[in-house]
Amino acid sequence: MPAGGDIPHRTRAVLLDSRPDGPPTAANFRVTEVPVAVPEPGHVLVRTGHLGVAAVMRERMDAGGNLPLPPFALGEPPVGPAVGTVVASGDDAVPVGAQVSYWGPWAGYADLAADDVQVLDPALLPAPEYHLATPNGSTALYGVRDIARVGPGDVVLVSGAAGGVGSLAGQIARRLGADRVIGTAGSADKCRLLTTDLGFDAAVNHRDDDLAGNLRAAAPDGISVYLDLVGGVQFEAAVAVAAPFARVAVGGALATQQSGAAWPRLDTGSAIMKGLTIRGFALAHALHVTAEWPALFAGWLGEGMVFPHTVVEGDVDDVPQALADLLAGRHHGHVSVALRE
Ligand SMILES: NC(=O)c1ccc[n+]([C@@H]2O[C@H](COP(=O)([O-])OP(=O)(O)OC[C@H]3O[C@@H](n4cnc5c(N)ncnc54)[C@H](OP(=O)(O)O)[C@@H]3O)[C@@H](O)[C@H]2O)c1
């Protein structure tokens, strides 16, 4: 019999009921009650605390796709980064009361193999939601440091810069010595956030006319690094303003994911004449970076790094709307739902 106190017999869960065509709506989900069981030996039962939502979840709701992650199954809860508290344990290494991070279902409780949870040091980061930033932060670190190899002298452009990955990527580029950091975002408010709170030198609203002209004004000598989280017309504009021998690290495709925009066209004439390096990257190819992230993040937060994030207080039923709001650009930075106890 595992260690633990009282556990409920049932918990609420949100199931993917149909695959969205365009932005996800409430009609794509079904809220239901599912049984909660005492965990088997080697398993733990975790009460969900925070569930993170991210743009990639919309793609995982499609049947096909070329992600290095499987699609979410119909009739099952979507899963994402989660932080919770162990309430019953069949493994001494993960005791009752431990705060853990894991890939968790959109449900009030999760039965997990003990090997699939990481026991957190609550003193390392200021609050549980900071632990949810590990996938976004690790992606930003991998793209900026290991793929683009940003350093002194670089003029760095980050697209999707007010989002979960981009808001950290720009700040990492600064800490790695970039001379100038420029971001794109979709509103004047978000552009202000970049330059006033996050230390970007300039911000360009990608919804304004003449994107390439505005980028050129922000980087008169061209950009030497482009971290592409958006694709679409922003990729094409970045290639147009790239300096000779610029490095382009391609990590996301928000324009295609969110609005079904065509994949960007590559002006191969510019790529040849400028000697561009264009390299795609996926965190799935470098999972070791996720082990580095929490301590680096803690150090950088101590030195003034900002973690823009939105915490929605609610129930598990509120997670689909939190994702829809993220996809529609209604939030800044990282987004999570803190479940009421
Ligand atoms: N390569 C990897 O291993 C890896 C890992 C994690 C994430 N990713 C990818 O990185 C990208 C960023 O992820 P994230 O979680 O940080 O997303 P995010 O920025 O939090 O995504 C939401 C944002 O998308 C922007 N957006 C919405 N529609 C858009 C459009 N038509 N064109 C341009 N931007 C639009 C909005 O920002 P604005 O209002 O500012 O436009 C919105 O706030 C995604 O493509 C994600 O799949 C890749």
The ligand as an SDF file (V2000), in Angstrom:
LIG
                    3D

 48 52  0  0  0  0  0  0  0  0999 V2000
   11.9210   24.2800  -31.9130 N   0  0  0  0  0  0  0  0  0  0  0  0
   11.4890   23.8810  -30.7260 C   0  0  0  0  0  0  0  0  0  0  0  0
   12.0020   22.9420  -30.1110 O   0  0  0  0  0  0  0  0  0  0  0  0
   10.3490   24.6300  -30.0930 C   0  0  0  0  0  0  0  0  0  0  0  0
   10.0660   24.5130  -28.7300 C   0  0  0  0  0  0  0  0  0  0  0  0
    9.0370   25.3070  -28.1810 C   0  0  0  0  0  0  0  0  0  0  0  0
    8.2830   26.1450  -29.0260 C   0  0  0  0  0  0  0  0  0  0  0  0
    8.5660   26.1680  -30.3520 N   0  0  0  0  0  0  0  0  0  0  0  0
    7.8410   27.0300  -31.2650 C   0  0  0  0  0  0  0  0  0  0  0  0
    8.2700   28.3650  -31.0380 O   0  0  0  0  0  0  0  0  0  0  0  0
    7.2110   29.2440  -31.3850 C   0  0  0  0  0  0  0  0  0  0  0  0
    6.9470   30.1710  -30.2210 C   0  0  0  0  0  0  0  0  0  0  0  0
    6.3850   29.4080  -29.1600 O   0  0  0  0  0  0  0  0  0  0  0  0
    5.7560   30.1360  -27.8800 P   0  0  0  0  0  0  0  0  0  0  0  0
    5.2600   29.0490  -27.0100 O   0  0  0  0  0  0  0  0  0  0  0  0
    6.7190   31.1380  -27.3520 O   0  0  0  0  0  0  0  0  0  0  0  0
    4.5180   30.8810  -28.5490 O   0  0  0  0  0  0  0  0  0  0  0  0
    3.8840   32.2670  -28.1400 P   0  0  0  0  0  0  0  0  0  0  0  0
    4.7150   33.3660  -28.6600 O   0  0  0  0  0  0  0  0  0  0  0  0
    3.5420   32.2830  -26.7130 O   0  0  0  0  0  0  0  0  0  0  0  0
    2.5700   32.1520  -29.0760 O   0  0  0  0  0  0  0  0  0  0  0  0
    1.5240   33.0200  -29.0490 C   0  0  0  0  0  0  0  0  0  0  0  0
    1.8590   34.2740  -29.8540 C   0  0  0  0  0  0  0  0  0  0  0  0
    1.8050   34.0140  -31.2480 O   0  0  0  0  0  0  0  0  0  0  0  0
    1.7360   35.2560  -31.8990 C   0  0  0  0  0  0  0  0  0  0  0  0
    0.9410   35.1630  -33.1100 N   0  0  0  0  0  0  0  0  0  0  0  0
   -0.3330   34.8160  -33.2040 C   0  0  0  0  0  0  0  0  0  0  0  0
   -0.7190   34.8210  -34.5090 N   0  0  0  0  0  0  0  0  0  0  0  0
    0.3580   35.1890  -35.2310 C   0  0  0  0  0  0  0  0  0  0  0  0
    0.6020   35.3940  -36.6130 C   0  0  0  0  0  0  0  0  0  0  0  0
   -0.3420   35.1870  -37.5200 N   0  0  0  0  0  0  0  0  0  0  0  0
    1.8200   35.7840  -37.0050 N   0  0  0  0  0  0  0  0  0  0  0  0
    2.7820   35.9780  -36.0790 C   0  0  0  0  0  0  0  0  0  0  0  0
    2.6180   35.7930  -34.7520 N   0  0  0  0  0  0  0  0  0  0  0  0
    1.4120   35.4080  -34.3420 C   0  0  0  0  0  0  0  0  0  0  0  0
    1.0740   36.2020  -30.9080 C   0  0  0  0  0  0  0  0  0  0  0  0
    2.0530   37.1830  -30.5940 O   0  0  0  0  0  0  0  0  0  0  0  0
    1.9520   38.6770  -31.1880 P   0  0  0  0  0  0  0  0  0  0  0  0
    0.6680   39.2320  -30.6340 O   0  0  0  0  0  0  0  0  0  0  0  0
    3.1730   39.3090  -30.6630 O   0  0  0  0  0  0  0  0  0  0  0  0
    1.9350   38.5070  -32.6700 O   0  0  0  0  0  0  0  0  0  0  0  0
    0.8280   35.3320  -29.6800 C   0  0  0  0  0  0  0  0  0  0  0  0
    1.0150   36.0320  -28.4610 O   0  0  0  0  0  0  0  0  0  0  0  0
    6.0240   28.3480  -31.7660 C   0  0  0  0  0  0  0  0  0  0  0  0
    6.0120   28.1960  -33.1530 O   0  0  0  0  0  0  0  0  0  0  0  0
    6.3450   27.0480  -31.0810 C   0  0  0  0  0  0  0  0  0  0  0  0
    5.7090   25.9460  -31.6900 O   0  0  0  0  0  0  0  0  0  0  0  0
    9.5780   25.4400  -30.8970 C   0  0  0  0  0  0  0  0  0  0  0  0
  1  2  1  0
  2  3  2  0
  2  4  1  0
  4  5  1  0
  4 48  2  0
  5  6  2  0
  6  7  1  0
  7  8  2  0
  8  9  1  0
  8 48  1  0
  9 10  1  0
  9 46  1  0
 10 11  1  0
 11 12  1  0
 11 44  1  0
 12 13  1  0
 13 14  1  0
 14 15  2  0
 14 16  1  0
 14 17  1  0
 17 18  1  0
 18 19  2  0
 18 20  1  0
 18 21  1  0
 21 22  1  0
 22 23  1  0
 23 24  1  0
 23 42  1  0
 24 25  1  0
 25 26  1  0
 25 36  1  0
 26 27  1  0
 26 35  1  0
 27 28  2  0
 28 29  1  0
 29 30  1  0
 29 35  2  0
 30 31  1  0
 30 32  2  0
 32 33  1  0
 33 34  2  0
 34 35  1  0
 36 37  1  0
 36 42  1  0
 37 38  1  0
 38 39  2  0
 38 40  1  0
 38 41  1  0
 42 43  1  0
 44 45  1  0
 44 46  1  0
 46 47  1  0
M  CHG  2   8   1  16  -1
M  END
$$$$
